[in-house]
């Protein structure tokens, strides 16, 4: 992600300062498990060793496998800090982005065993970020999220919080990160006009694609959408062939909850586990950690699917697909979002925990009269992005 570049050295420098001569006895059990896997599995050991060896000399933030494990271990009890317009908000990405861009890294992060270990590490870290221990970064120091600079940057006046409470009424870092917005700060465009489709999230438009095919080469430079893969082999796939996709990116500074783009009835909603730190080789070196690979990610990454039958019969079945990026892979669907539940346009659907992410809206052929959204432009949740026929 673009914001990672300027904090990359800062974060890793911080980790290096507290490095000692680590031994596996110091590690969290999940890191010990990863260490054992590296030791016992020759393919995993080859990939991890090669990723480190292939780091360019000027970007060699990890000395060896043990140093890598030690820094992973540190992340597990670290919450993100605020930092002058850039944020140390994706420390695993900062640690891994160099390795992701090595020849070995492109293969390693698709390896089932490595990816499974990454999933366990993320779940462990998620538990910390969901705990009261992660609240220490909600303070008014220059690196704290309650500093005047942070409050102005985040536009905290847009959000629901208790200014009189030490931690603003939040129970954890993730509770703060997934904070709810005041309705007046995200008005819904024409809430009673079913033809107006709104952005489900705060988002910067990455791509708008028409005449999307059932099968395509999503891994090539242009990253065309391949519906069968994108939609997890869904029986609904054929309904979307020839249709359209609009995809957008959320930065860690944005409002990170999802809201319904249309009024309609939930048909199906679930989360699919996928990859976490994989990138498309076709995009070349990407110091932004997956920004360039967003189309590819829509097919392979951990993601949620929320199929909605819109009240407007011309729209009919559509799909909202939130996609985790790097460590931001906790797609949490609101418990009420189940088949048969009726949502109003702008109603809460769920949220991403922790960091930046991407999302897609998928429509059937002939549904969209025009996309009013423009590639590269930022839209708040609730703003118009398309008009249906």
Short mmCIF file of the C-alpha atoms (twelve columns), coordinates in Angstrom:
data_MODEL
# 
_entry.id   MODEL 
# 
loop_
_atom_site.group_PDB 
_atom_site.id 
_atom_site.type_symbol 
_atom_site.label_atom_id 
_atom_site.label_alt_id 
_atom_site.label_comp_id 
_atom_site.label_asym_id 
_atom_site.label_seq_id 
_atom_site.Cartn_x 
_atom_site.Cartn_y 
_atom_site.Cartn_z 
_atom_site.pdbx_PDB_model_num 
ATOM 1   C CA . UNK A 1   0.000   0.000   0.000   1 
ATOM 2   C CA . UNK A 2   1.295   3.444   -0.867  1 
ATOM 3   C CA . UNK A 3   1.440   4.725   2.713   1 
ATOM 4   C CA . UNK A 4   3.782   1.877   3.716   1 
ATOM 5   C CA . UNK A 5   6.785   3.162   1.823   1 
ATOM 6   C CA . UNK A 6   7.633   6.109   4.063   1 
ATOM 7   C CA . UNK A 7   7.138   4.188   7.302   1 
ATOM 8   C CA . UNK A 8   8.957   1.053   6.146   1 
ATOM 9   C CA . UNK A 9   12.394  1.977   7.485   1 
ATOM 10  C CA . UNK A 10  10.969  3.666   10.590  1 
ATOM 11  C CA . UNK A 11  9.035   0.591   11.688  1 
ATOM 12  C CA . UNK A 12  11.812  -1.857  11.031  1 
ATOM 13  C CA . UNK A 13  14.310  0.409   12.715  1 
ATOM 14  C CA . UNK A 14  12.135  0.342   15.811  1 
ATOM 15  C CA . UNK A 15  12.091  -3.440  15.755  1 
ATOM 16  C CA . UNK A 16  15.843  -3.654  15.264  1 
ATOM 17  C CA . UNK A 17  16.504  -1.409  18.280  1 
ATOM 18  C CA . UNK A 18  15.005  -3.947  20.647  1 
ATOM 19  C CA . UNK A 19  16.549  -6.970  18.964  1 
ATOM 20  C CA . UNK A 20  18.856  -9.074  21.044  1 
ATOM 21  C CA . UNK A 21  20.272  -12.523 20.486  1 
ATOM 22  C CA . UNK A 22  16.907  -14.255 20.332  1 
ATOM 23  C CA . UNK A 23  16.321  -17.894 21.074  1 
ATOM 24  C CA . UNK A 24  13.215  -19.892 20.276  1 
ATOM 25  C CA . UNK A 25  12.440  -20.131 24.008  1 
ATOM 26  C CA . UNK A 26  11.507  -16.434 23.917  1 
ATOM 27  C CA . UNK A 27  8.954   -16.887 21.164  1 
ATOM 28  C CA . UNK A 28  5.179   -17.010 21.375  1 
ATOM 29  C CA . UNK A 29  3.878   -20.566 20.746  1 
ATOM 30  C CA . UNK A 30  2.657   -19.634 17.249  1 
ATOM 31  C CA . UNK A 31  6.140   -18.376 16.317  1 
ATOM 32  C CA . UNK A 32  7.666   -21.527 17.786  1 
ATOM 33  C CA . UNK A 33  5.329   -23.501 15.535  1 
ATOM 34  C CA . UNK A 34  6.496   -21.505 12.507  1 
ATOM 35  C CA . UNK A 35  10.116  -22.041 13.545  1 
ATOM 36  C CA . UNK A 36  9.509   -25.799 13.758  1 
ATOM 37  C CA . UNK A 37  7.855   -25.806 10.322  1 
ATOM 38  C CA . UNK A 38  10.829  -23.979 8.793   1 
ATOM 39  C CA . UNK A 39  13.216  -26.442 10.407  1 
ATOM 40  C CA . UNK A 40  11.306  -29.580 9.423   1 
ATOM 41  C CA . UNK A 41  9.975   -28.738 5.947   1 
ATOM 42  C CA . UNK A 42  12.731  -28.334 3.329   1 
ATOM 43  C CA . UNK A 43  10.523  -26.459 0.838   1 
ATOM 44  C CA . UNK A 44  9.361   -23.963 3.461   1 
ATOM 45  C CA . UNK A 45  12.941  -23.528 4.694   1 
ATOM 46  C CA . UNK A 46  14.130  -22.996 1.124   1 
ATOM 47  C CA . UNK A 47  11.527  -20.292 0.418   1 
ATOM 48  C CA . UNK A 48  12.025  -18.415 3.694   1 
ATOM 49  C CA . UNK A 49  15.812  -18.543 3.418   1 
ATOM 50  C CA . UNK A 50  15.777  -17.451 -0.225  1 
ATOM 51  C CA . UNK A 51  13.406  -14.545 0.481   1 
ATOM 52  C CA . UNK A 52  15.870  -13.201 3.023   1 
ATOM 53  C CA . UNK A 53  18.935  -13.897 0.868   1 
ATOM 54  C CA . UNK A 54  17.328  -12.202 -2.147  1 
ATOM 55  C CA . UNK A 55  16.592  -8.934  -0.335  1 
ATOM 56  C CA . UNK A 56  18.527  -6.073  -1.984  1 
ATOM 57  C CA . UNK A 57  21.438  -4.909  0.166   1 
ATOM 58  C CA . UNK A 58  19.845  -1.515  0.810   1 
ATOM 59  C CA . UNK A 59  16.594  -3.125  1.962   1 
ATOM 60  C CA . UNK A 60  17.953  -5.983  4.042   1 
ATOM 61  C CA . UNK A 61  15.808  -5.447  7.107   1 
ATOM 62  C CA . UNK A 62  16.211  -9.064  8.255   1 
ATOM 63  C CA . UNK A 63  19.582  -10.689 8.918   1 
ATOM 64  C CA . UNK A 64  18.554  -14.335 8.946   1 
ATOM 65  C CA . UNK A 65  15.662  -16.681 9.690   1 
ATOM 66  C CA . UNK A 66  15.974  -16.319 13.464  1 
ATOM 67  C CA . UNK A 67  15.981  -12.526 13.221  1 
ATOM 68  C CA . UNK A 68  12.896  -12.739 10.998  1 
ATOM 69  C CA . UNK A 69  11.078  -14.875 13.577  1 
ATOM 70  C CA . UNK A 70  12.124  -12.546 16.387  1 
ATOM 71  C CA . UNK A 71  10.640  -9.537  14.585  1 
ATOM 72  C CA . UNK A 72  7.457   -11.437 13.828  1 
ATOM 73  C CA . UNK A 73  7.276   -12.250 17.526  1 
ATOM 74  C CA . UNK A 74  7.533   -8.558  18.456  1 
ATOM 75  C CA . UNK A 75  4.667   -7.584  16.193  1 
ATOM 76  C CA . UNK A 76  2.296   -9.861  18.129  1 
ATOM 77  C CA . UNK A 77  2.235   -7.476  21.109  1 
ATOM 78  C CA . UNK A 78  2.469   -4.200  19.207  1 
ATOM 79  C CA . UNK A 79  -0.419  -1.875  18.370  1 
ATOM 80  C CA . UNK A 80  -0.192  0.699   15.550  1 
ATOM 81  C CA . UNK A 81  0.970   4.213   16.357  1 
ATOM 82  C CA . UNK A 82  -0.015  7.460   14.675  1 
ATOM 83  C CA . UNK A 83  2.787   9.147   12.749  1 
ATOM 84  C CA . UNK A 84  2.579   12.556  11.038  1 
ATOM 85  C CA . UNK A 85  0.256   11.848  8.150   1 
ATOM 86  C CA . UNK A 86  1.724   8.370   7.688   1 
ATOM 87  C CA . UNK A 87  0.917   5.572   10.045  1 
ATOM 88  C CA . UNK A 88  2.749   2.536   11.353  1 
ATOM 89  C CA . UNK A 89  -0.478  0.696   10.846  1 
ATOM 90  C CA . UNK A 90  0.583   -2.398  8.940   1 
ATOM 91  C CA . UNK A 91  3.772   -3.594  10.650  1 
ATOM 92  C CA . UNK A 92  3.655   -7.082  9.153   1 
ATOM 93  C CA . UNK A 93  3.564   -5.546  5.695   1 
ATOM 94  C CA . UNK A 94  6.489   -3.337  6.622   1 
ATOM 95  C CA . UNK A 95  8.385   -6.420  7.693   1 
ATOM 96  C CA . UNK A 96  7.406   -8.550  4.698   1 
ATOM 97  C CA . UNK A 97  7.108   -6.130  1.772   1 
ATOM 98  C CA . UNK A 98  10.738  -6.556  0.722   1 
ATOM 99  C CA . UNK A 99  10.442  -10.343 0.807   1 
ATOM 100 C CA . UNK A 100 7.144   -10.208 -1.091  1 
ATOM 101 C CA . UNK A 101 9.018   -8.586  -3.977  1 
ATOM 102 C CA . UNK A 102 11.740  -11.219 -4.279  1 
ATOM 103 C CA . UNK A 103 11.562  -14.099 -6.800  1 
ATOM 104 C CA . UNK A 104 11.215  -16.544 -3.899  1 
ATOM 105 C CA . UNK A 105 8.581   -14.373 -2.234  1 
ATOM 106 C CA . UNK A 106 6.182   -14.512 -5.169  1 
ATOM 107 C CA . UNK A 107 6.096   -18.299 -4.733  1 
ATOM 108 C CA . UNK A 108 6.425   -18.486 -0.946  1 
ATOM 109 C CA . UNK A 109 3.289   -16.527 -0.150  1 
ATOM 110 C CA . UNK A 110 1.236   -18.910 -2.299  1 
ATOM 111 C CA . UNK A 111 2.660   -21.929 -0.486  1 
ATOM 112 C CA . UNK A 112 -0.164  -23.592 1.447   1 
ATOM 113 C CA . UNK A 113 1.908   -24.328 4.556   1 
ATOM 114 C CA . UNK A 114 3.401   -20.837 4.778   1 
ATOM 115 C CA . UNK A 115 0.020   -19.233 4.163   1 
ATOM 116 C CA . UNK A 116 -1.551  -21.408 6.861   1 
ATOM 117 C CA . UNK A 117 1.111   -20.274 9.327   1 
ATOM 118 C CA . UNK A 118 0.523   -16.639 8.379   1 
ATOM 119 C CA . UNK A 119 -3.182  -17.175 9.091   1 
ATOM 120 C CA . UNK A 120 -2.373  -18.474 12.589  1 
ATOM 121 C CA . UNK A 121 -0.024  -15.556 13.255  1 
ATOM 122 C CA . UNK A 122 -2.682  -13.079 12.155  1 
ATOM 123 C CA . UNK A 123 -5.293  -14.721 14.389  1 
ATOM 124 C CA . UNK A 124 -2.901  -14.461 17.334  1 
ATOM 125 C CA . UNK A 125 -2.191  -10.805 16.652  1 
ATOM 126 C CA . UNK A 126 -5.897  -10.146 16.147  1 
ATOM 127 C CA . UNK A 127 -6.539  -11.431 19.677  1 
ATOM 128 C CA . UNK A 128 -4.079  -8.861  21.039  1 
ATOM 129 C CA . UNK A 129 -5.609  -6.041  18.985  1 
ATOM 130 C CA . UNK A 130 -9.038  -7.045  20.311  1 
ATOM 131 C CA . UNK A 131 -7.798  -6.833  23.904  1 
ATOM 132 C CA . UNK A 132 -7.521  -3.927  26.343  1 
ATOM 133 C CA . UNK A 133 -3.727  -4.288  26.167  1 
ATOM 134 C CA . UNK A 134 -3.792  -2.698  22.697  1 
ATOM 135 C CA . UNK A 135 -5.337  0.546   24.008  1 
ATOM 136 C CA . UNK A 136 -1.965  1.993   25.049  1 
ATOM 137 C CA . UNK A 137 -1.682  3.794   21.687  1 
ATOM 138 C CA . UNK A 138 -4.843  5.802   22.417  1 
ATOM 139 C CA . UNK A 139 -3.027  8.648   24.138  1 
ATOM 140 C CA . UNK A 140 -2.292  12.307  23.414  1 
ATOM 141 C CA . UNK A 141 1.450   11.976  22.750  1 
ATOM 142 C CA . UNK A 142 2.709   12.904  19.237  1 
ATOM 143 C CA . UNK A 143 2.448   9.214   18.264  1 
ATOM 144 C CA . UNK A 144 -0.892  8.736   19.986  1 
ATOM 145 C CA . UNK A 145 -4.268  8.581   18.268  1 
ATOM 146 C CA . UNK A 146 -5.682  11.166  20.693  1 
ATOM 147 C CA . UNK A 147 -3.121  13.805  19.725  1 
ATOM 148 C CA . UNK A 148 -4.527  16.988  18.202  1 
ATOM 149 C CA . UNK A 149 -2.817  16.189  14.902  1 
ATOM 150 C CA . UNK A 150 -4.294  12.679  14.771  1 
ATOM 151 C CA . UNK A 151 -7.781  13.893  15.633  1 
ATOM 152 C CA . UNK A 152 -7.696  16.503  12.877  1 
ATOM 153 C CA . UNK A 153 -6.270  14.058  10.353  1 
ATOM 154 C CA . UNK A 154 -8.858  11.384  11.101  1 
ATOM 155 C CA . UNK A 155 -11.678 13.939  11.285  1 
ATOM 156 C CA . UNK A 156 -12.736 12.461  14.611  1 
ATOM 157 C CA . UNK A 157 -15.665 14.868  14.778  1 
ATOM 158 C CA . UNK A 158 -17.263 12.619  12.128  1 
ATOM 159 C CA . UNK A 159 -17.266 9.635   14.498  1 
ATOM 160 C CA . UNK A 160 -19.185 8.407   17.520  1 
ATOM 161 C CA . UNK A 161 -16.969 8.387   20.634  1 
ATOM 162 C CA . UNK A 162 -16.872 9.562   24.245  1 
ATOM 163 C CA . UNK A 163 -14.368 12.451  24.526  1 
ATOM 164 C CA . UNK A 164 -14.524 12.299  28.342  1 
ATOM 165 C CA . UNK A 165 -13.337 8.687   28.589  1 
ATOM 166 C CA . UNK A 166 -9.613  7.862   28.814  1 
ATOM 167 C CA . UNK A 167 -9.886  5.635   25.746  1 
ATOM 168 C CA . UNK A 168 -12.857 7.447   24.153  1 
ATOM 169 C CA . UNK A 169 -15.106 4.581   25.199  1 
ATOM 170 C CA . UNK A 170 -13.328 2.035   22.979  1 
ATOM 171 C CA . UNK A 171 -12.519 -1.420  24.354  1 
ATOM 172 C CA . UNK A 172 -9.496  -2.209  22.143  1 
ATOM 173 C CA . UNK A 173 -7.478  -0.999  19.167  1 
ATOM 174 C CA . UNK A 174 -9.787  -2.827  16.765  1 
ATOM 175 C CA . UNK A 175 -12.830 -1.330  18.475  1 
ATOM 176 C CA . UNK A 176 -11.318 2.105   17.819  1 
ATOM 177 C CA . UNK A 177 -10.359 1.203   14.265  1 
ATOM 178 C CA . UNK A 178 -13.860 -0.013  13.371  1 
ATOM 179 C CA . UNK A 179 -15.531 2.987   15.035  1 
ATOM 180 C CA . UNK A 180 -18.944 3.995   13.776  1 
ATOM 181 C CA . UNK A 181 -19.565 7.252   11.957  1 
ATOM 182 C CA . UNK A 182 -22.225 9.857   12.645  1 
ATOM 183 C CA . UNK A 183 -25.050 9.541   10.079  1 
ATOM 184 C CA . UNK A 184 -24.669 13.245  9.263   1 
ATOM 185 C CA . UNK A 185 -21.034 12.660  8.234   1 
ATOM 186 C CA . UNK A 186 -21.948 10.003  5.641   1 
ATOM 187 C CA . UNK A 187 -25.350 10.915  4.170   1 
ATOM 188 C CA . UNK A 188 -26.795 8.335   1.772   1 
ATOM 189 C CA . UNK A 189 -27.389 9.617   -1.771  1 
ATOM 190 C CA . UNK A 190 -31.105 9.555   -2.641  1 
ATOM 191 C CA . UNK A 191 -32.008 6.889   -0.060  1 
ATOM 192 C CA . UNK A 192 -35.467 6.296   -1.555  1 
ATOM 193 C CA . UNK A 193 -34.322 6.110   -5.192  1 
ATOM 194 C CA . UNK A 194 -33.479 2.468   -5.940  1 
ATOM 195 C CA . UNK A 195 -31.763 3.432   -9.212  1 
ATOM 196 C CA . UNK A 196 -28.950 5.195   -7.359  1 
ATOM 197 C CA . UNK A 197 -26.183 2.820   -6.255  1 
ATOM 198 C CA . UNK A 198 -23.891 4.129   -3.522  1 
ATOM 199 C CA . UNK A 199 -20.366 3.365   -2.405  1 
ATOM 200 C CA . UNK A 200 -20.432 0.692   0.319   1 
ATOM 201 C CA . UNK A 201 -17.240 2.043   1.896   1 
ATOM 202 C CA . UNK A 202 -14.955 5.029   1.945   1 
ATOM 203 C CA . UNK A 203 -13.013 4.163   -1.187  1 
ATOM 204 C CA . UNK A 204 -10.698 5.324   -3.966  1 
ATOM 205 C CA . UNK A 205 -11.749 3.779   -7.278  1 
ATOM 206 C CA . UNK A 206 -9.140  1.319   -8.562  1 
ATOM 207 C CA . UNK A 207 -10.915 -0.051  -11.634 1 
ATOM 208 C CA . UNK A 208 -14.211 -0.124  -13.522 1 
ATOM 209 C CA . UNK A 209 -14.684 -3.052  -15.906 1 
ATOM 210 C CA . UNK A 210 -17.503 -3.918  -18.324 1 
ATOM 211 C CA . UNK A 211 -18.322 -7.180  -20.143 1 
ATOM 212 C CA . UNK A 212 -16.600 -9.299  -17.512 1 
ATOM 213 C CA . UNK A 213 -16.001 -12.928 -18.493 1 
ATOM 214 C CA . UNK A 214 -16.554 -16.217 -16.670 1 
ATOM 215 C CA . UNK A 215 -12.913 -17.204 -17.155 1 
ATOM 216 C CA . UNK A 216 -9.996  -14.875 -17.774 1 
ATOM 217 C CA . UNK A 217 -6.271  -14.528 -17.065 1 
ATOM 218 C CA . UNK A 218 -6.549  -12.504 -13.850 1 
ATOM 219 C CA . UNK A 219 -2.807  -12.869 -13.187 1 
ATOM 220 C CA . UNK A 220 -1.617  -10.959 -16.297 1 
ATOM 221 C CA . UNK A 221 -0.627  -7.287  -16.452 1 
ATOM 222 C CA . UNK A 222 -4.150  -5.963  -17.144 1 
ATOM 223 C CA . UNK A 223 -5.671  -8.153  -14.376 1 
ATOM 224 C CA . UNK A 224 -9.006  -8.881  -16.113 1 
ATOM 225 C CA . UNK A 225 -11.704 -10.199 -13.806 1 
ATOM 226 C CA . UNK A 226 -12.450 -13.935 -13.991 1 
ATOM 227 C CA . UNK A 227 -15.877 -14.351 -12.423 1 
ATOM 228 C CA . UNK A 228 -15.742 -18.081 -11.723 1 
ATOM 229 C CA . UNK A 229 -12.575 -17.655 -9.654  1 
ATOM 230 C CA . UNK A 230 -13.558 -14.307 -8.209  1 
ATOM 231 C CA . UNK A 231 -16.938 -15.590 -6.968  1 
ATOM 232 C CA . UNK A 232 -15.519 -18.780 -5.429  1 
ATOM 233 C CA . UNK A 233 -17.105 -21.048 -8.092  1 
ATOM 234 C CA . UNK A 234 -20.532 -19.783 -7.062  1 
ATOM 235 C CA . UNK A 235 -23.630 -21.250 -8.769  1 
ATOM 236 C CA . UNK A 236 -24.600 -17.603 -9.356  1 
ATOM 237 C CA . UNK A 237 -21.527 -16.997 -11.543 1 
ATOM 238 C CA . UNK A 238 -23.319 -17.368 -14.885 1 
ATOM 239 C CA . UNK A 239 -25.778 -14.625 -13.932 1 
ATOM 240 C CA . UNK A 240 -22.927 -12.105 -13.880 1 
ATOM 241 C CA . UNK A 241 -21.177 -13.061 -17.143 1 
ATOM 242 C CA . UNK A 242 -21.010 -10.026 -19.421 1 
ATOM 243 C CA . UNK A 243 -21.742 -7.750  -16.476 1 
ATOM 244 C CA . UNK A 244 -19.638 -5.135  -14.727 1 
ATOM 245 C CA . UNK A 245 -17.310 -4.716  -11.753 1 
ATOM 246 C CA . UNK A 246 -16.272 -1.590  -9.868  1 
ATOM 247 C CA . UNK A 247 -13.390 -1.956  -7.412  1 
ATOM 248 C CA . UNK A 248 -12.055 0.503   -4.843  1 
ATOM 249 C CA . UNK A 249 -9.358  0.762   -2.171  1 
ATOM 250 C CA . UNK A 250 -9.709  1.795   1.489   1 
ATOM 251 C CA . UNK A 251 -6.728  3.358   3.271   1 
ATOM 252 C CA . UNK A 252 -6.152  2.822   7.008   1 
ATOM 253 C CA . UNK A 253 -7.330  6.384   7.609   1 
ATOM 254 C CA . UNK A 254 -10.779 5.762   6.108   1 
ATOM 255 C CA . UNK A 255 -14.025 4.702   7.720   1 
ATOM 256 C CA . UNK A 256 -13.737 0.899   7.644   1 
ATOM 257 C CA . UNK A 257 -17.267 -0.354  7.984   1 
ATOM 258 C CA . UNK A 258 -19.306 -1.681  5.039   1 
ATOM 259 C CA . UNK A 259 -22.769 -0.403  4.229   1 
ATOM 260 C CA . UNK A 260 -25.234 -1.710  1.690   1 
ATOM 261 C CA . UNK A 261 -24.948 -0.144  -1.793  1 
ATOM 262 C CA . UNK A 262 -28.627 -0.922  -2.525  1 
ATOM 263 C CA . UNK A 263 -31.836 -1.784  -0.731  1 
ATOM 264 C CA . UNK A 264 -32.681 -5.461  -1.027  1 
ATOM 265 C CA . UNK A 265 -32.818 -8.916  0.508   1 
ATOM 266 C CA . UNK A 266 -29.759 -10.929 1.549   1 
ATOM 267 C CA . UNK A 267 -29.450 -14.104 -0.536  1 
ATOM 268 C CA . UNK A 268 -26.152 -15.444 0.806   1 
ATOM 269 C CA . UNK A 269 -23.296 -14.139 2.985   1 
ATOM 270 C CA . UNK A 270 -20.054 -15.854 3.995   1 
ATOM 271 C CA . UNK A 271 -16.271 -15.466 4.295   1 
ATOM 272 C CA . UNK A 272 -13.727 -17.492 2.313   1 
ATOM 273 C CA . UNK A 273 -10.171 -17.943 3.583   1 
ATOM 274 C CA . UNK A 274 -7.520  -17.279 0.977   1 
ATOM 275 C CA . UNK A 275 -4.010  -15.907 0.602   1 
ATOM 276 C CA . UNK A 276 -2.620  -12.974 2.594   1 
ATOM 277 C CA . UNK A 277 0.674   -11.612 1.254   1 
ATOM 278 C CA . UNK A 278 0.646   -12.823 -2.351  1 
ATOM 279 C CA . UNK A 279 1.221   -10.451 -5.286  1 
ATOM 280 C CA . UNK A 280 0.976   -10.769 -9.069  1 
ATOM 281 C CA . UNK A 281 4.399   -11.067 -10.705 1 
ATOM 282 C CA . UNK A 282 2.952   -9.275  -13.737 1 
ATOM 283 C CA . UNK A 283 2.875   -6.034  -11.736 1 
ATOM 284 C CA . UNK A 284 6.620   -6.083  -11.103 1 
ATOM 285 C CA . UNK A 285 8.202   -4.752  -7.938  1 
ATOM 286 C CA . UNK A 286 5.553   -3.159  -5.742  1 
ATOM 287 C CA . UNK A 287 6.911   -1.356  -2.652  1 
ATOM 288 C CA . UNK A 288 3.324   -0.448  -1.727  1 
ATOM 289 C CA . UNK A 289 2.483   -4.050  -0.686  1 
ATOM 290 C CA . UNK A 290 -0.293  -5.201  -3.041  1 
ATOM 291 C CA . UNK A 291 -1.667  -1.840  -4.265  1 
ATOM 292 C CA . UNK A 292 -0.791  -2.742  -7.856  1 
ATOM 293 C CA . UNK A 293 -2.247  -6.251  -7.534  1 
ATOM 294 C CA . UNK A 294 -5.788  -5.405  -6.428  1 
ATOM 295 C CA . UNK A 295 -7.447  -7.057  -9.423  1 
ATOM 296 C CA . UNK A 296 -5.444  -10.237 -8.830  1 
ATOM 297 C CA . UNK A 297 -6.298  -10.133 -5.113  1 
ATOM 298 C CA . UNK A 298 -10.019 -10.260 -5.914  1 
ATOM 299 C CA . UNK A 299 -9.475  -13.867 -7.040  1 
ATOM 300 C CA . UNK A 300 -7.096  -15.305 -4.435  1 
ATOM 301 C CA . UNK A 301 -7.244  -13.304 -1.222  1 
ATOM 302 C CA . UNK A 302 -9.333  -13.870 1.912   1 
ATOM 303 C CA . UNK A 303 -12.660 -12.186 1.158   1 
ATOM 304 C CA . UNK A 304 -16.341 -12.011 2.019   1 
ATOM 305 C CA . UNK A 305 -19.329 -12.455 -0.294  1 
ATOM 306 C CA . UNK A 306 -22.650 -10.734 0.305   1 
ATOM 307 C CA . UNK A 307 -25.184 -11.519 -2.424  1 
ATOM 308 C CA . UNK A 308 -28.159 -9.136  -2.399  1 
ATOM 309 C CA . UNK A 309 -31.357 -9.303  -4.455  1 
ATOM 310 C CA . UNK A 310 -32.049 -5.616  -4.979  1 
ATOM 311 C CA . UNK A 311 -35.546 -4.220  -4.529  1 
ATOM 312 C CA . UNK A 312 -35.220 -2.743  -8.010  1 
ATOM 313 C CA . UNK A 313 -35.903 -5.730  -10.326 1 
ATOM 314 C CA . UNK A 314 -33.714 -4.162  -13.025 1 
ATOM 315 C CA . UNK A 315 -30.739 -4.523  -10.685 1 
ATOM 316 C CA . UNK A 316 -31.791 -7.941  -9.376  1 
ATOM 317 C CA . UNK A 317 -29.000 -10.073 -7.926  1 
ATOM 318 C CA . UNK A 318 -25.734 -8.248  -7.214  1 
ATOM 319 C CA . UNK A 319 -22.697 -9.031  -5.091  1 
ATOM 320 C CA . UNK A 320 -20.674 -6.947  -2.662  1 
ATOM 321 C CA . UNK A 321 -17.224 -8.467  -2.110  1 
ATOM 322 C CA . UNK A 322 -14.937 -7.024  0.601   1 
ATOM 323 C CA . UNK A 323 -11.340 -8.235  0.172   1 
ATOM 324 C CA . UNK A 324 -8.613  -8.300  2.805   1 
ATOM 325 C CA . UNK A 325 -5.175  -6.971  1.873   1 
ATOM 326 C CA . UNK A 326 -2.004  -8.237  3.575   1 
ATOM 327 C CA . UNK A 327 -2.698  -8.403  7.336   1 
ATOM 328 C CA . UNK A 328 -6.045  -6.675  6.854   1 
ATOM 329 C CA . UNK A 329 -7.863  -9.923  6.242   1 
ATOM 330 C CA . UNK A 330 -10.458 -9.969  8.993   1 
ATOM 331 C CA . UNK A 331 -13.710 -9.651  7.064   1 
ATOM 332 C CA . UNK A 332 -16.393 -9.511  9.754   1 
ATOM 333 C CA . UNK A 333 -19.992 -9.859  8.526   1 
ATOM 334 C CA . UNK A 334 -22.617 -8.398  10.867  1 
ATOM 335 C CA . UNK A 335 -24.504 -11.297 12.559  1 
ATOM 336 C CA . UNK A 336 -27.857 -10.011 11.284  1 
ATOM 337 C CA . UNK A 337 -26.750 -10.332 7.639   1 
ATOM 338 C CA . UNK A 338 -28.291 -13.706 6.829   1 
ATOM 339 C CA . UNK A 339 -30.451 -15.034 3.967   1 
ATOM 340 C CA . UNK A 340 -33.877 -13.426 4.021   1 
ATOM 341 C CA . UNK A 341 -32.829 -10.316 5.929   1 
ATOM 342 C CA . UNK A 342 -33.863 -7.055  4.215   1 
ATOM 343 C CA . UNK A 343 -31.272 -4.262  4.151   1 
ATOM 344 C CA . UNK A 344 -31.842 -0.619  3.426   1 
ATOM 345 C CA . UNK A 345 -29.389 1.283   1.262   1 
ATOM 346 C CA . UNK A 346 -26.645 2.503   3.601   1 
ATOM 347 C CA . UNK A 347 -27.362 -0.067  6.330   1 
ATOM 348 C CA . UNK A 348 -24.397 -1.624  8.138   1 
ATOM 349 C CA . UNK A 349 -23.188 -4.938  6.635   1 
ATOM 350 C CA . UNK A 350 -19.927 -5.528  8.520   1 
ATOM 351 C CA . UNK A 351 -16.364 -4.243  8.695   1 
ATOM 352 C CA . UNK A 352 -12.654 -4.785  8.091   1 
ATOM 353 C CA . UNK A 353 -10.460 -5.032  11.173  1 
ATOM 354 C CA . UNK A 354 -7.135  -3.258  11.082  1 
ATOM 355 C CA . UNK A 355 -5.581  -1.409  8.147   1 
ATOM 356 C CA . UNK A 356 -6.286  -0.911  4.448   1 
ATOM 357 C CA . UNK A 357 -8.281  -3.154  2.146   1 
ATOM 358 C CA . UNK A 358 -10.173 -3.328  -1.156  1 
ATOM 359 C CA . UNK A 359 -13.719 -4.155  -2.295  1 
ATOM 360 C CA . UNK A 360 -15.794 -4.909  -5.387  1 
ATOM 361 C CA . UNK A 361 -19.380 -4.426  -6.502  1 
ATOM 362 C CA . UNK A 362 -20.451 -6.956  -9.151  1 
ATOM 363 C CA . UNK A 363 -23.509 -6.480  -11.379 1 
ATOM 364 C CA . UNK A 364 -25.302 -8.516  -14.040 1 
ATOM 365 C CA . UNK A 365 -25.203 -7.590  -17.723 1 
ATOM 366 C CA . UNK A 366 -27.382 -4.613  -18.643 1 
ATOM 367 C CA . UNK A 367 -27.909 -3.419  -15.071 1 
ATOM 368 C CA . UNK A 368 -25.737 -0.307  -15.099 1 
ATOM 369 C CA . UNK A 369 -26.888 2.690   -17.116 1 
ATOM 370 C CA . UNK A 370 -23.710 4.586   -16.242 1 
ATOM 371 C CA . UNK A 371 -20.944 4.608   -13.667 1 
ATOM 372 C CA . UNK A 372 -20.791 8.099   -12.212 1 
ATOM 373 C CA . UNK A 373 -17.667 7.211   -10.227 1 
ATOM 374 C CA . UNK A 374 -14.305 8.079   -11.775 1 
ATOM 375 C CA . UNK A 375 -11.182 5.930   -11.557 1 
ATOM 376 C CA . UNK A 376 -8.656  7.339   -9.088  1 
ATOM 377 C CA . UNK A 377 -11.176 9.539   -7.263  1 
ATOM 378 C CA . UNK A 378 -12.109 9.163   -3.588  1 
ATOM 379 C CA . UNK A 379 -15.738 8.618   -2.554  1 
ATOM 380 C CA . UNK A 380 -17.187 8.568   0.937   1 
ATOM 381 C CA . UNK A 381 -19.479 5.742   1.946   1 
ATOM 382 C CA . UNK A 382 -22.981 6.640   0.778   1 
ATOM 383 C CA . UNK A 383 -21.952 8.748   -2.212  1 
ATOM 384 C CA . UNK A 384 -23.354 7.847   -5.627  1 
ATOM 385 C CA . UNK A 385 -21.093 5.658   -7.780  1 
ATOM 386 C CA . UNK A 386 -23.531 4.317   -10.413 1 
ATOM 387 C CA . UNK A 387 -27.025 4.644   -11.855 1 
ATOM 388 C CA . UNK A 388 -29.061 1.576   -12.811 1 
ATOM 389 C CA . UNK A 389 -31.239 1.256   -15.921 1 
# 
